[in-house]
Amino acid sequence: MNQKTPINAELLDLLVCPSCRSQLALDYESNELVCTSRGCALAYPVLEDVPVLLVDEARKPL
């Protein structure tokens, strides 16, 4: 069961994709931060309300 991630909007504005430096968007359903760049589109998990911004831990787009 996924719960909504309480990431502050101001913090979300500061976070960027570690791989390509594009903006990240919060996907509430999958509890992930998703890169907004079409070329990258990596999805980073949010575990216990903490974003895991490690490229090795990111899910690659389908």
Rosetta constraint file for C-alpha pairs under 8 A:
AtomPair CA 2 CA 29 HARMONIC 6.80 0.50
AtomPair CA 2 CA 30 HARMONIC 6.98 0.50
AtomPair CA 2 CA 31 HARMONIC 6.62 0.50
AtomPair CA 3 CA 28 HARMONIC 7.71 0.50
AtomPair CA 3 CA 29 HARMONIC 7.98 0.50
AtomPair CA 3 CA 31 HARMONIC 7.29 0.50
AtomPair CA 4 CA 28 HARMONIC 5.59 0.50
AtomPair CA 4 CA 29 HARMONIC 7.54 0.50
AtomPair CA 4 CA 31 HARMONIC 6.88 0.50
AtomPair CA 5 CA 28 HARMONIC 6.56 0.50
AtomPair CA 5 CA 31 HARMONIC 6.44 0.50
AtomPair CA 5 CA 46 HARMONIC 7.53 0.50
AtomPair CA 5 CA 49 HARMONIC 5.93 0.50
AtomPair CA 6 CA 49 HARMONIC 6.72 0.50
AtomPair CA 7 CA 11 HARMONIC 6.94 0.50
AtomPair CA 7 CA 12 HARMONIC 6.72 0.50
AtomPair CA 7 CA 49 HARMONIC 7.23 0.50
AtomPair CA 8 CA 12 HARMONIC 6.25 0.50
AtomPair CA 9 CA 13 HARMONIC 6.26 0.50
AtomPair CA 10 CA 14 HARMONIC 6.72 0.50
AtomPair CA 11 CA 15 HARMONIC 6.42 0.50
AtomPair CA 12 CA 24 HARMONIC 7.16 0.50
AtomPair CA 12 CA 25 HARMONIC 7.54 0.50
AtomPair CA 12 CA 26 HARMONIC 7.96 0.50
AtomPair CA 13 CA 23 HARMONIC 7.58 0.50
AtomPair CA 13 CA 24 HARMONIC 7.99 0.50
AtomPair CA 15 CA 23 HARMONIC 6.79 0.50
AtomPair CA 15 CA 24 HARMONIC 6.48 0.50
AtomPair CA 16 CA 21 HARMONIC 5.08 0.50
AtomPair CA 16 CA 22 HARMONIC 5.40 0.50
AtomPair CA 16 CA 23 HARMONIC 4.79 0.50
AtomPair CA 16 CA 24 HARMONIC 5.56 0.50
AtomPair CA 16 CA 35 HARMONIC 7.75 0.50
AtomPair CA 17 CA 21 HARMONIC 4.64 0.50
AtomPair CA 17 CA 22 HARMONIC 5.34 0.50
AtomPair CA 17 CA 23 HARMONIC 6.30 0.50
AtomPair CA 17 CA 24 HARMONIC 6.16 0.50
AtomPair CA 17 CA 35 HARMONIC 5.87 0.50
AtomPair CA 17 CA 42 HARMONIC 7.96 0.50
AtomPair CA 17 CA 53 HARMONIC 7.46 0.50
AtomPair CA 18 CA 53 HARMONIC 6.62 0.50
AtomPair CA 18 CA 54 HARMONIC 7.10 0.50
AtomPair CA 18 CA 55 HARMONIC 6.72 0.50
AtomPair CA 19 CA 40 HARMONIC 7.72 0.50
AtomPair CA 19 CA 55 HARMONIC 6.48 0.50
AtomPair CA 20 CA 37 HARMONIC 7.96 0.50
AtomPair CA 20 CA 40 HARMONIC 6.96 0.50
AtomPair CA 22 CA 35 HARMONIC 6.39 0.50
AtomPair CA 22 CA 36 HARMONIC 6.37 0.50
AtomPair CA 22 CA 37 HARMONIC 6.02 0.50
AtomPair CA 23 CA 35 HARMONIC 6.14 0.50
AtomPair CA 23 CA 36 HARMONIC 5.79 0.50
AtomPair CA 23 CA 37 HARMONIC 7.58 0.50
AtomPair CA 24 CA 33 HARMONIC 5.84 0.50
AtomPair CA 24 CA 34 HARMONIC 5.32 0.50
AtomPair CA 24 CA 35 HARMONIC 4.58 0.50
AtomPair CA 24 CA 36 HARMONIC 5.72 0.50
AtomPair CA 25 CA 33 HARMONIC 5.46 0.50
AtomPair CA 25 CA 34 HARMONIC 5.19 0.50
AtomPair CA 25 CA 35 HARMONIC 6.41 0.50
AtomPair CA 25 CA 36 HARMONIC 6.55 0.50
AtomPair CA 26 CA 31 HARMONIC 7.39 0.50
AtomPair CA 26 CA 32 HARMONIC 6.05 0.50
AtomPair CA 26 CA 33 HARMONIC 4.62 0.50
AtomPair CA 26 CA 34 HARMONIC 6.26 0.50
AtomPair CA 27 CA 31 HARMONIC 5.70 0.50
AtomPair CA 27 CA 32 HARMONIC 5.31 0.50
AtomPair CA 27 CA 33 HARMONIC 6.03 0.50
AtomPair CA 27 CA 34 HARMONIC 6.76 0.50
AtomPair CA 28 CA 32 HARMONIC 6.90 0.50
AtomPair CA 31 CA 45 HARMONIC 6.46 0.50
AtomPair CA 31 CA 46 HARMONIC 5.84 0.50
AtomPair CA 32 CA 43 HARMONIC 5.94 0.50
AtomPair CA 32 CA 44 HARMONIC 5.30 0.50
AtomPair CA 32 CA 45 HARMONIC 4.48 0.50
AtomPair CA 32 CA 46 HARMONIC 5.38 0.50
AtomPair CA 32 CA 51 HARMONIC 7.85 0.50
AtomPair CA 33 CA 43 HARMONIC 5.56 0.50
AtomPair CA 33 CA 44 HARMONIC 5.01 0.50
AtomPair CA 33 CA 45 HARMONIC 6.41 0.50
AtomPair CA 33 CA 46 HARMONIC 7.08 0.50
AtomPair CA 33 CA 51 HARMONIC 7.40 0.50
AtomPair CA 34 CA 41 HARMONIC 6.20 0.50
AtomPair CA 34 CA 42 HARMONIC 5.85 0.50
AtomPair CA 34 CA 43 HARMONIC 4.26 0.50
AtomPair CA 34 CA 44 HARMONIC 6.21 0.50
AtomPair CA 35 CA 40 HARMONIC 6.68 0.50
AtomPair CA 35 CA 41 HARMONIC 4.54 0.50
AtomPair CA 35 CA 42 HARMONIC 5.40 0.50
AtomPair CA 35 CA 43 HARMONIC 6.31 0.50
AtomPair CA 36 CA 40 HARMONIC 7.78 0.50
AtomPair CA 36 CA 41 HARMONIC 5.92 0.50
AtomPair CA 37 CA 41 HARMONIC 5.48 0.50
AtomPair CA 40 CA 61 HARMONIC 7.97 0.50
AtomPair CA 41 CA 60 HARMONIC 7.18 0.50
AtomPair CA 41 CA 61 HARMONIC 5.99 0.50
AtomPair CA 42 CA 55 HARMONIC 7.99 0.50
AtomPair CA 42 CA 58 HARMONIC 5.94 0.50
AtomPair CA 42 CA 59 HARMONIC 5.77 0.50
AtomPair CA 42 CA 60 HARMONIC 5.10 0.50
AtomPair CA 42 CA 61 HARMONIC 6.03 0.50
AtomPair CA 43 CA 58 HARMONIC 5.31 0.50
AtomPair CA 43 CA 59 HARMONIC 5.01 0.50
AtomPair CA 43 CA 60 HARMONIC 6.57 0.50
AtomPair CA 43 CA 61 HARMONIC 7.38 0.50
AtomPair CA 44 CA 51 HARMONIC 6.99 0.50
AtomPair CA 44 CA 52 HARMONIC 6.03 0.50
AtomPair CA 44 CA 53 HARMONIC 5.91 0.50
AtomPair CA 44 CA 54 HARMONIC 7.39 0.50
AtomPair CA 44 CA 55 HARMONIC 7.79 0.50
AtomPair CA 44 CA 57 HARMONIC 6.88 0.50
AtomPair CA 44 CA 58 HARMONIC 4.59 0.50
AtomPair CA 44 CA 59 HARMONIC 6.45 0.50
AtomPair CA 45 CA 51 HARMONIC 6.13 0.50
AtomPair CA 45 CA 52 HARMONIC 5.64 0.50
AtomPair CA 45 CA 53 HARMONIC 7.69 0.50
AtomPair CA 45 CA 57 HARMONIC 7.61 0.50
AtomPair CA 45 CA 58 HARMONIC 6.78 0.50
AtomPair CA 45 CA 59 HARMONIC 7.99 0.50
AtomPair CA 46 CA 50 HARMONIC 5.28 0.50
AtomPair CA 46 CA 51 HARMONIC 4.26 0.50
AtomPair CA 46 CA 52 HARMONIC 5.86 0.50
AtomPair CA 47 CA 51 HARMONIC 6.38 0.50
AtomPair CA 47 CA 52 HARMONIC 7.04 0.50
AtomPair CA 52 CA 57 HARMONIC 7.26 0.50
AtomPair CA 53 CA 57 HARMONIC 7.54 0.50
AtomPair CA 53 CA 58 HARMONIC 7.48 0.50
AtomPair CA 54 CA 58 HARMONIC 6.42 0.50
